[in-house]
């Protein structure tokens, strides 16, 4: 047995010329053929790596343009400093009071009840932290020139992405690479909850990181119940809502009442490169209660007399009570049902 130069695995199939032993043109030809095959495979591998690198470069160029567009948009939204009101959002901890017990998710600008446990429905993370994506959870897509709310195209029109599972620099375990759309169109993306991971499909949250971020518009989000019915999800509390779409869509997290689902369908208005760095469906268990506390001291308020809450179902949120202690506003939040939490994206305080 000898080691093959092809794969460094012991094998009896590799011909060798032994000093002092017999040799022949046939043996030399076989060795030469092995070398040529290895060179050809290496050449194909180099070409594939070059293709991936060029694709990643194109993604990053589009990402830079998306970020610059978002920066320009945000600069246009900066208001003149108000002397009698302030809005605390949750993309940073600047306003969060030290005694706060609510969960502050700065990635998505949301405050919720404390998270006790999260079950992932789309992929599995082992003890070493490596993410495994089952074959039956791969994304499928369909491109259309039109979009009708609450009308999901037939499954037969969807196709699997040719770039699925490859990811940046060939990492196959954490990146859904999509494709390229020449002209702005409606992009339907479906994800199936894999049978291999789920003994039940009860879910209450989806987390999506589209790439390039801030480059496309989110037009619709739908859940397919195990009964086969597609259920539309409101986007009103997501950042960037303009009309019926989320403009410059970045990473987002949507919450819904716990329900058994089999698929998720997202509809984007997109052009050029598209893909996902994360596409998760989850069942999240929350604590029973918490105090969401924000501090407006930096605005030097006089006497706060009005507090407004923003988030999912704002009318319901504003029926909740709150306490004012100087510049600190406390909003007690609690569960109204299992696996349900209030979603608060901002607290506005007003004073005379």
N, C-alpha and C positions, 0 to 999 in steps of 0.2 A: 504493500500500500504506500502511496506517495501523496503529497499535498498538491492539489491543482492550483496553478497560477490563476485560474478563472475565479475560484471561490474559496480557496484556502481550506477546502474540506477534503479529508482523505478519500481517495477514490482509486479504483483500479483501471479507470477508463482513460487515463492520460498517458499517452506513449512517451517513453523516455529513451534517450540514447545513453547507454552505459559505456564508460571508458573500457576499452578492451573487449566489449561485447559486439554483437552483430549490429549492423546498421543497414539501412536501405533507403532508397528514394521514397518508398511508400510511407515509411515512418516520418521522414522529414516533411513530406507533403501533409501528413495528418497534423503534425505540430504547427506547420504554417497555416493550415486551415483554422485551427483553434485560435491562433493569434489574430488572424484576420476577422474572425467572428467576434472576438473580444473587442477589437478596435471599432468594429461597426456598432456594437452595442454601446460602447463608450461615446461614440459620436452622436448616437441618438439621444443618449442621456444628457450630453452637453447641450444639444439643441433644445431639449425639453426644458432644461434649467434656464436657458436663455429666454425661451418663450415666456416662462413664468416670471422671470425678472422684469421683462418688458411690460407684462401685464400688470404687475405690482406697481411699476413706475407710473403707468397710466392711471391706475387707481389713486395713487398718492397725489398726482397732479390735479385730478378732479377733486380730491379731498381738500387740497389747499384752496382751490377756488370756492368750494362750499363754505369753508371756515371764513374766508374773507367776505363772502356774501353775507354770512350771519353777523359778522362784526359790523359791517356797514349798516345792516338792518337795526341792530341793537343801538348803535350810535344815534340813529334817527329817532329811537324811542325814548331816549333819556330826557325826562322832563325837567323843567326848572324846579329847583328845590322848593318844596312846599313848606310853609311856616306853620300849618295847623293840621297836618296829617302825615302819616308814614305807613309804608307797606313792608311787612316782613315776609320775605319768601324763604324757601328752604334749600336753595342751591348752595348755601354756605351756612356756617354756624354763627355768623355775626350777631344775629338777633336771639339766638337760643339761650335761655336763662339757665344758670348752673343747676337749678333744682328740677329741670325738665325731666320727665320720665317717658315721654312719647318717643317713638322711633323716628329719627330724622334721616331721610334718604336723600343725601345731597346730590347723588348722580341724577336723580329724576325730579328733584325739587318737591318732594312729598313728605308729609308727616302722617304717621299711622299709629295704631296701637303697637306695642312691642311685639316683634316677631319671635315666636317660640320655636318653630320648626318649619322647614321648607322641604317639600318633596318635589324633585324634578321629574317631569314626565317625558322629556324629549331625549335626554342623554344620561349617562351614568358616570360618576366620578369615583375612581378607586382610591385606595388608601394613600397612594403616592401623589394624588392630585391630578392624575391623567384623566382626561375626559374621553369617554367612548360613546360614539354615535351609532346606534343600530342602523342597519341597512334600510329597514322599513320606516325610518323617520326622515329620510332624505327629502329635501324640498323639491317641489314641482312648480312650474310656472306656465303662464299663458299671457301673451301680449295681444291687446285689442285696441282698436281706435276709439272705442266707446265704453262707457261705464254707466250702468243703470243700478241705482241703489237697491239693495235687497235681491239682486238677480245674479246668482253665482253661475258661471259657465259650467257646462257638463265636464265631468272628470276626463272624458276621452280627449278633450282639447288640450289638456295639460301635458307637459313633458318634463323629464328630469333634466336638470342643468348638467351640461357636459363638464363643467368645472367643479361640480359638487365634491366636497370633502377634501379638496387639495389644499386650499388655504395659502396664506402668505408663507413664502419660503418652503412650501411643501408640507407644512404641518397639517395633518389631515383630521385632527381631533377637536378643533375649536373654531372652525371658520367655514361658513357656507358661501362659497364664491359663486356668484350668479352668472351674469353674462353682459351683453352689450346690446343696447337699443339705439338704432340710428336716429329715429325721429321721436319726439316726445309722444308717448303712448301710455295707455293704462296697463300696468303690470299686475297681474293677479298671481299671488304666491300662496301655495297651499303647503301646510305641514300636517302630517299624520302622526297622531300619538302612537308610538310603537307598541305592539302587543307584547314584545319580549321584555319590556320594562314594567308594564302596568297590570297589576291585578285588578285595579279599578281606575277609572278615568275622572274621578272627581277633581275639579280644578277651580281656582278662583283668581289666577293672575297670569298674565303673559308679559315677558320681558323681551324687547327686540332692540338690537343695535344694527340699524341699516348702515351700509357703507356704499359709497362715500357718505359720511354724515353731512347733513344740512344741504344736500344736493337735490333731493326729490320731495314730492308732496305726498302726504298720506291721505287717501281719499276714503277708505273704508276698512273696518275691522269686523270680522264675522267669526262666530263659533258655530261649529256643526255639532248639535246635540246627538246623543246616541240614538235618538228617535229618528234622525235623519233631517231634522229641521235646522236651517241656518238662522242664527240669531244675531242681529246687528248690535254693535256695541257703541255707546256714545263716546265721542272724542272731546267733548266740551271742556274738560279739565286739563287737556294736554297743552303744553306750551306751543305757541305758533298758530293757533286756530285763526283762520281767516275765511269767512263764509262757512263752507262745509268741509274745508280741507285744512290739514296741518301743513303749513308752508315751512320750507327748510327743515324737514323732519330729521331730527337727531335721535339718539337713544331714547326710548320711551317705555313706560311701564303702565299697563292697564289692569284695572281691578274689576271684578264682577262677582255677583253672588255665586256661591259654590254650585256647580252643575257638572253632570257627567258629559264630557265632550269627546269626540273622536277626531276632529280636525279643526285647524285654524286657517282662515283665509284672510290675507291682507291685500289691499288694493292700493297701489302707488301710482302717481302720475310721474313717470320717470323718463329720462333720456340718458344715453351713453352708458357707462359702466354702472352696474348695481350688484349688490350682494348683501350678506349679513355676517357680522362677526359674532352675534349671539341671537338665538331664536329659542326661547325657553317657554315652556308651559309648566305651571307650578300649582301645587296646593300648599297654601301657607296657613299655619295655625298662629293665632294671635293671643296675646294676653287679654284678660278680661277688662282692664281699665288702665288709664294713665292720665297724667296732667301734662298738657301741651302748654309750655310756658315760654313767652317771648318778652324781651326787654327792649323798650324804646328809648332808653336813657340817652343814646347818642343823638337823638333828635330834640332833646331838652323840652319835652312836652309840658304844657301847663297842667291842666286837669283833663285827662282822657275821659270823654263822655260817650263815645260811640265806638263799637268794635264790629267789624264786618269780616266774615270768614269766606274764603274762596276755596273751591275744590270741586269734587264730584258731588252733584246734587246740592248746589249752594243754598237753595231755598231751605232744604232740610238742615244744613249746617247752621244757618242763621237762626234756626229755632232753638239751637243749643244754648245753654247758659254759659256765662263767663264771669270771671272775677277780675277786678282792677285794684292793684295795690301800687299806688304811685305810678311809675313808668312800666311796671310789669303786668302783663295780661296773662291770665291763666284760663285755659279752656279744658274742662274735664271731658274726656272722651271715654266711651265704653262700648262694648259689644252689644248689638241688638239681636244677633243670631250667631250660631257657630260659623267660624271661618269668615266672619265679616268685620270690616273695620271702616271707620270714617276715613276719607281721603281728603286731606287739607293741603292746599298748595300755597296759601297765603293768608296773612292776618293783617287787616288794615285798622289802624287806630286813628281816631280823629279827636281833636280838642279845639276849644274856642280860640 
